[in-house]
Amino acid sequence: MIDNLDKAIISTLQDNARVSYAEIAKQHSVSPATIHVRVEKLRQAGIITGTHVHVDPRELGYDVCCFIGINLARAGDYPSALAQLNALPEVVEAHYTTGQYSIFIKVMVRSIDDLQNLLINKIQPIEEIQATETLISLQQPIMRQIQV
């Protein structure tokens, strides 16, 4: 599906999405046009889905990161519960899972008081949610993209 040049391009862009195609081309002894064509093919194939700015939530005042395991009343409640969770800006990730929880979400809030408000007034009132368990993240020592 992808060759070594594609992998090198992806790796370079993961390290610095602002690097020029000319610089990538120079590193791999190919033309900038080759890099451009390869990146476009990787985009069309859905391998590269965009470029991202990484923001430190703590610098924006979001000091509390939590994971919340959610048990649904019924498996068929998933679409409705997910739509309601998606409407909450504090929910930054959601995963449909096997095991103890039906849904596992990641939330970012400014304080423990904000977490309590989110749980009591926004998440637990969702009719499809039977129970929740909250885990507070103390730190995130590993954060990386998949390496090709």
N, C-alpha and C positions, 0 to 999 in steps of 0.2 A: 504494500500500500504506500508506504513512504520510504524513501531511501536515506542514506547518511547525510546528504546535503539538506534534505528537508528537516531531519532531526537537528542538525546544526543550526539551521535558521530558527527553528522553534526555540531551541535552547538559548540562543542569542537574544531573541525577542522577549523571552521570559525574564532574562536578566535585566534587559533595558529595552522597553518597547519603543523608545524614542531614537534608537540607533538608526542611522540612515542605511538605505539599501546599498549605497555605494561602499560604506564601511564593511557591511556584511560580505559584499562581493569581494572586496579586497582581501578579507581574511580567508576566503575560500577559493581565490583565484578564478573567479567567474565574473561575468558582466553584471552590472546593476540591473539590467533588463531581465537577466535570468532569475535574479532574486525576486524581482517584482512579479514575474510570471509564477514562480513557485509559491510566493505568499498568496497570490490570488487563487491559485489552485487549492491551497490549504484552506482558504476561506470558503471557497465553493464546496469543498468536501465536508465542511463543518468541523474541521480540526481546529482551526483558529476561529474563535467566535467573537473576537473584539480585542480592543486594548483597554487597559484598566488603570485607573489611578488608585493607589492604595492609600487609605486614610487611617491615621491612628485614632480610633474612637475616643481614647482617653484624652487626647489633646482637644477634642471637641466637647469634653465634659461627660462622656459616657463611661463611667467608672465601673459599672457592674455588668458583667457578662454571665449569662446563665443558660443552662440547658434544661428544658422542661420535657419530661416524658409524659405523653398524653394517652390515656385509655379512652377509647370511644365506646359509647353505649352499644353500637352495632357496626359491623364492618361497612355496611352500606352508607354509614354516616360520613365517610371519609370526604367525598367531594364537597359537601356543605360545610363541614368543619374546616377544611382547608381554605375554602373561599373566605370564611370569616377570619381565620388566622392571617390570611394574606392581606386583609384590610388593616391590620395592625402594624403601624410603622416600626414598632419595637421588635417585631419578628423579622430577623435578618436571614434566617435559613429555616427550611422545613424538610424533613425526611420521612417518607412512608416506610416503616420498618417491620421486620419480623421480630419475634421475641416478646419481651415484657410490655412494650409500648406499641401502640398503633402508629403514632406520630411522635417524632422527636424534633423539637424546635430549638433554635438558638435565638436568644433575645439580648438586646443591648439597652440598658437603661442608665439614667444618670445617678440613681441612688437606690438604696434598699427601700425607702419609702415609695419610690416610683415602681419598683418591682412589686411591692405589696399591692399598690393600686392596680397595676397591670393584671395581677393574678385575680384579685377579688372583684374588680369591676369590669374587666374586659375578657379574660380567658375563661374563668370558671363559670360565668353566666352563659357561655355558649352551650345551648341545650344538648348538642350531640356529644359533648365531653362529659365522661363519667367521672374521671379522676385525673389528677396531675401529680407529678413528683418533680420538684425543682432541685437542681444541682448548681451551685454557684462556682464559677471558675475562679481559682485563685491566681492563676497565671497561664500564659500560653507560650510555653518554651519552644514549641515546634510549630511553624506555619510555613508551608511550602506548596508549590504547584507540583503536579506529577512530572517526573523527569522522563524525557524520551531518550 
